[in-house]
Amino acid sequence: MATAIQQYNGVGRRKTAVARVYIRPGNGTWAINGRSLEEYFPRNSHQLHASEPLVATENEGTFDIKVVVRGGGKTGQAGAIRLGVARALLKVDEEYRTALRPRGMLTRDPRKVERKKPGQPGARKRFQFSKR
């Protein structure tokens, strides 16, 4: 019988993106929808944002991370992955809360796109007012 590998999971959301994150002890490989971190996020800022919880807890290269992310754009997905990784790390060790909480990595960002209103070109914008 095969030995069970310890695996931890966390769900992160941002805007309309939802990320399911699975971490297990390993050598620091990333698999985001079957692709590497550098391949999925060509922008360095998105890579840094997604891996920020690992840097804060000094766990770079100690966990293999598998992510399934859907919805939103790249920025929203990077934010969702960040929250998912932070939540999964809490399941590994509750002591990480002291490193993650002050940096705001355990708080879900509630901002979403405001809906367009009828009689307006956008959510807040109005058509030009004509006095005459």
FENMOUR-V519226 format. One record per helix or strand of 3 or more residues. SS is the DSSP state (H for helix, E for strand). FROM is the first residue (numbers start at 1). TO is the last residue. If there is no record, write none. Layout:
# FENMOUR-V519226
ss from to
SS FROM TO
SS FROM TO
This chain:
# FENMOUR-V519226
ss from to
E 7 14
E 17 25
E 30 32
H 37 40
H 44 50
H 52 56
E 63 70
H 74 92
H 94 103
